[in-house]
Amino acid sequence: MGKLKDTLCKISKKQAEKHRDEMDEITGTSNFICKDCERTAIKKKWLCKPKKNK
């Protein structure tokens, strides 16, 4: 990982498609959810307003 420079909340659909493998690793078994856009990730650093996923 490391090619994505923004949080998942800020990347475009085109960027997500370009980095599909990295996206799969980041969103695996999601532990966090963004309060604004409801995207999920395994680490809170990938979201702009993360909260613990229940």
Secondary structure, DSSP 8 states (H G I E B T S, - for coil): -----S-TTT--HHHHHHTHHHHHHHHTT--EEETTT--EESSGGGSSSEEE--
